[in-house]
């Protein structure tokens, strides 16, 4: 399975849809995964999956705002099935 770390700035509508479906009422502290990157910086992220990719989406206020705005737009727009492609891959 491919693993991808992605920042809210690079979220596609498809990944936003996955996030809003997994966390319809928003994410909580128990949903956040914390790890250190290669620069020893602390990263907090939430996890969403497709058939072949695990996305770790960095969290913060702007991610929450993006999810709320997307959910509002989704209520008025029709969105097709997600077709996702990776953004940034990482290895353990």
Contact map, one row per residue, 1 for C-alpha under 8 A:
11100000000000000000000000000000000000000000000000011100000000000000000000000000000000000000
11110000000000000000000000000000000000000000000000011100000000000000000000000000000000001000
11111000000000000000000000000000000000000000000000001111000000000000000000000000000000001110
01111100000000000000000000000000000000000000000000001111000000000000000000000000000001111100
00111110000000000000000000000000000000000000000000000011110000000000000000000000000000111100
00011111011000000000000000000000000000000000000000000011110000000000000000000000000000110000
00001111111000000000000000000000000000000000000000000000111000000000000000000000000000000000
00000111111000000000000000000000000000000000000000000000111001100100000000000000000000000000
00000011111000000000000000000000000000000000000000000000000000000000000000000000000000000000
00000111111100000000000000000000000000000000000000000000000000000000000000000000000000000000
00000111111111110000000000000000000000000000000000000000000000000000000000000000000000000000
00000000011111110000000000000000000000000000000000000000000000000000000000000000000000000000
00000000001111111000000000000000000000000000000000000000000000000000010000000000000000000000
00000000001111111100000000000000000000000000000000000000000000000000000000000000111100000000
00000000001111111110000000000000000000000000000000000000000000000000000000000000010100000000
00000000001111111111000000000000000000000000000000000000000000000110010000000000000000000000
00000000000011111111100000000000000000000000000000000000000000000000011000000000010000000000
00000000000001111111110000000000000000000000000100000000000000000000000000000000000000000000
00000000000000111111111100000000000000000000000100000000000000000010000000000000000000000000
00000000000000011111111101000000000000000000000000000000000000000010001000000000000000000000
00000000000000001111111100000000000000000000000000000000000000000000000000000000000000000000
00000000000000000111111100000000000000000000000100000000000000000000000000000000000000000000
00000000000000000011111111100000000000000000000000000000000000000000000000000000000000000000
00000000000000000011111111000000000000000000000000000000000000000000000000000000000000000000
00000000000000000000001111100000000000000000000000000000000000000000000000000000000000000000
00000000000000000001001111110000000000000000000000000000000000010000000000000000000000000000
00000000000000000000001011111111000000000000010000000000000000000000000000000000000000000000
00000000000000000000000001111111000000000000000000000000000000000000000000000000000000000000
00000000000000000000000000111111000000000000000000000000000000000000000000000000000000000000
00000000000000000000000000111111000000000000000000000000000000000000000000000000000000000000
00000000000000000000000000111111100000000000011000000000000000000000000000000000000000000000
00000000000000000000000000111111110000000001111000000000001000000000000000000000000000000000
00000000000000000000000000000011111000000001111000000000000000000000000000000000000000000000
00000000000000000000000000000001111100000111100000000000000000000000000000000000000000000000
00000000000000000000000000000000111110000111000000000000000000000000000000000000000000000000
00000000000000000000000000000000011111111110000000000000000000000000000000000000000000000000
00000000000000000000000000000000001111111110000000000000000000000000000000000000000000000000
00000000000000000000000000000000000111111000000000000000000000000000000000000000000000000000
00000000000000000000000000000000000111111000000000000000000000000000000000000000000000000000
00000000000000000000000000000000000111111100000000000000000000000000000000000000000000000000
00000000000000000000000000000000000111111110000000000000000000000000000000000000000000000000
00000000000000000000000000000000011110011111000000000000000000000000000000000000000000000000
00000000000000000000000000000000011110001111100000000000010000000000000000000000000000000000
00000000000000000000000000000001111000000111110000000000011000000000000000000000000000000000
00000000000000000000000000000001110000000011111000000001111000000000000000000000000000000000
00000000000000000000000000100011100000000001111100000001111000000000000000000000000000000000
00000000000000000000000000000011100000000000111110000111100000000000000000000000000000000000
00000000000000000110010000000000000000000000011111000111100000000000000000000000000000000000
00000000000000000000000000000000000000000000001111111110000000000000000000000000000000000000
00000000000000000000000000000000000000000000000111111100000000000000000000000000000100000000
00000000000000000000000000000000000000000000000011111000000000000000000000000000000000000000
11000000000000000000000000000000000000000000000011111100000000000000000000000000000000000000
11110000000000000000000000000000000000000000000011111110000000000000000000000000000001000000
11110000000000000000000000000000000000000000001111011111000000000000000000000000000000000000
00111100000000000000000000000000000000000000001110001111100000000000000000000000000000000000
00111100000000000000000000000000000000000000111100000111110000000000000000000000000000000000
00001111000000000000000000000000000000000000111100000011111000000000000000000000000000000000
00001111000000000000000000000000000000000011110000000001111100100000000000000000000000000000
00000011000000000000000000000001000000000001110000000000111111110000000000000000000000000000
00000000000000000000000000000000000000000000000000000000011111110000000000000000000000000000
00000000000000000000000000000000000000000000000000000000001111111000000000000000000000000000
00000001000000000000000000000000000000000000000000000000001111111100000000000000000000000000
00000001000000000000000000000000000000000000000000000000011111111110000000000000000000000000
00000000000000000000000001000000000000000000000000000000001111111111000000000000000000000000
00000000000000000000000000000000000000000000000000000000000011111111100000000000000000000000
00000001000000010000000000000000000000000000000000000000000001111111110000000000000000000000
00000000000000010011000000000000000000000000000000000000000000111111111000000000000000000000
00000000000000000000000000000000000000000000000000000000000000011111111100000000000000000000
00000000000000000000000000000000000000000000000000000000000000001111111110000000000000000000
00000000000010011000000000000000000000000000000000000000000000000111111111000000000000000000
00000000000000001001000000000000000000000000000000000000000000000011111111100000000000000000
00000000000000000000000000000000000000000000000000000000000000000001111111110000000000000000
00000000000000000000000000000000000000000000000000000000000000000000111111111000000000000000
00000000000000000000000000000000000000000000000000000000000000000000011111111110000000000000
00000000000000000000000000000000000000000000000000000000000000000000001111111100000000000000
00000000000000000000000000000000000000000000000000000000000000000000000111111100000000000000
00000000000000000000000000000000000000000000000000000000000000000000000011111110000000000000
00000000000000000000000000000000000000000000000000000000000000000000000001111111000000000000
00000000000000000000000000000000000000000000000000000000000000000000000001001111100000000000
00000000000000000000000000000000000000000000000000000000000000000000000000000111110000000000
00000000000001000000000000000000000000000000000000000000000000000000000000000011111000000000
00000000000001101000000000000000000000000000000000000000000000000000000000000001111100000000
00000000000001000000000000000000000000000000000000000000000000000000000000000000111110000000
00000000000001100000000000000000000000000000000001000000000000000000000000000000011111000000
00000000000000000000000000000000000000000000000000000000000000000000000000000000001111100000
00010000000000000000000000000000000000000000000000001000000000000000000000000000000111111000
00011100000000000000000000000000000000000000000000000000000000000000000000000000000011111000
00011100000000000000000000000000000000000000000000000000000000000000000000000000000001111100
01111000000000000000000000000000000000000000000000000000000000000000000000000000000001111110
00111000000000000000000000000000000000000000000000000000000000000000000000000000000000011111
00100000000000000000000000000000000000000000000000000000000000000000000000000000000000001111
00000000000000000000000000000000000000000000000000000000000000000000000000000000000000000111
